[in-house]
Amino acid sequence: MSDTKTKVNIQPLGDRVIIKPLEPKEVKKGGIIIPETAKEKPQEGEIVAAGKGRTEDGKLVPMEVHVGDKVLYGKYSGTEIKINDEEYLIMKEEDVLGIVK
């Protein structure tokens, strides 16, 4: 369901990234269907925009994550934003836990 051609008209500043949450794969056990309101928030997403990096001791430290990377992040990380009727998260790079290979 990932769309790497997603256009976001926002450029994050510094070490912030914009993430499009990926929908979790639906698993039905024993015929039980879980309603949307009871499902857990996704913790995996794709970076659709990234800032230039953070400044440390007057020097620019480039980002370790890049547009197109699939990443894991904390359950309650970031701020939810809506762009063109699509849900995104904006967060600092340090809130990203890892890159999915």
C-alpha positions in Angstrom: 0.0 0.0 0.0 3.1 2.2 0.1 3.1 5.0 -2.5 6.7 6.4 -2.9 5.4 9.1 -5.2 3.5 10.9 -2.5 3.9 14.6 -2.8 3.9 16.6 0.4 4.0 20.4 0.1 5.8 20.9 3.4 9.5 20.9 4.0 10.3 19.9 7.6 12.9 22.0 9.3 16.1 20.9 11.0 16.1 17.2 12.0 12.3 16.6 11.6 10.7 14.1 9.3 7.2 13.6 7.9 6.0 10.0 8.0 3.1 8.4 6.3 1.9 5.6 8.7 1.6 2.2 7.0 -1.6 0.3 7.6 -1.0 -2.8 9.7 -1.7 -6.1 8.1 -5.1 -7.3 9.2 -5.0 -10.6 11.1 -8.2 -12.4 11.9 -8.0 -15.1 14.5 -10.9 -17.4 15.0 -13.2 -15.4 12.8 -13.1 -12.3 15.2 -13.1 -9.0 13.3 -11.6 -6.1 15.3 -13.4 -2.8 14.7 -11.3 0.2 13.5 -11.7 2.0 16.9 -10.1 -0.9 18.8 -7.1 -1.4 16.5 -3.7 -0.3 17.7 -2.0 2.7 16.1 0.6 1.7 13.5 4.2 1.9 14.5 5.7 1.6 11.0 5.7 4.1 8.3 7.4 5.6 5.3 9.4 8.9 5.3 7.9 11.2 2.7 9.9 14.4 3.6 13.0 15.1 5.7 14.8 18.2 6.9 18.4 19.0 6.2 19.7 17.8 9.6 20.6 19.3 12.9 23.3 21.8 13.8 25.9 20.7 16.3 28.8 22.9 17.2 28.0 25.2 14.3 28.2 22.3 11.8 25.4 20.6 9.9 25.0 16.9 10.8 23.1 15.3 8.0 20.1 13.0 8.5 20.5 9.3 8.9 17.1 8.6 7.4 16.0 9.6 3.9 12.8 9.9 1.9 11.5 6.5 1.0 12.9 4.7 4.0 10.5 2.5 5.9 10.9 3.2 9.6 9.7 2.1 13.1 8.7 4.7 15.6 7.3 4.8 19.1 3.6 4.3 19.6 3.0 7.8 20.9 5.7 9.6 18.9 5.2 12.7 16.8 2.4 15.0 16.1 -0.5 14.0 13.8 -1.1 16.3 10.9 -3.5 16.2 7.9 -2.3 17.2 4.4 -4.7 16.9 1.4 -7.0 14.6 3.5 -4.1 12.2 4.2 -2.9 11.5 7.8 0.8 12.0 8.5 3.1 12.3 11.5 5.8 14.9 12.0 8.6 14.1 14.4 12.2 14.6 15.2 14.7 12.1 13.8 15.6 11.0 17.3 12.0 9.6 17.7 12.6 7.2 14.8 13.7 3.8 16.4 15.1 2.1 13.3 15.0 1.6 9.5 13.3 -1.5 8.2 15.5 -3.3 5.6 
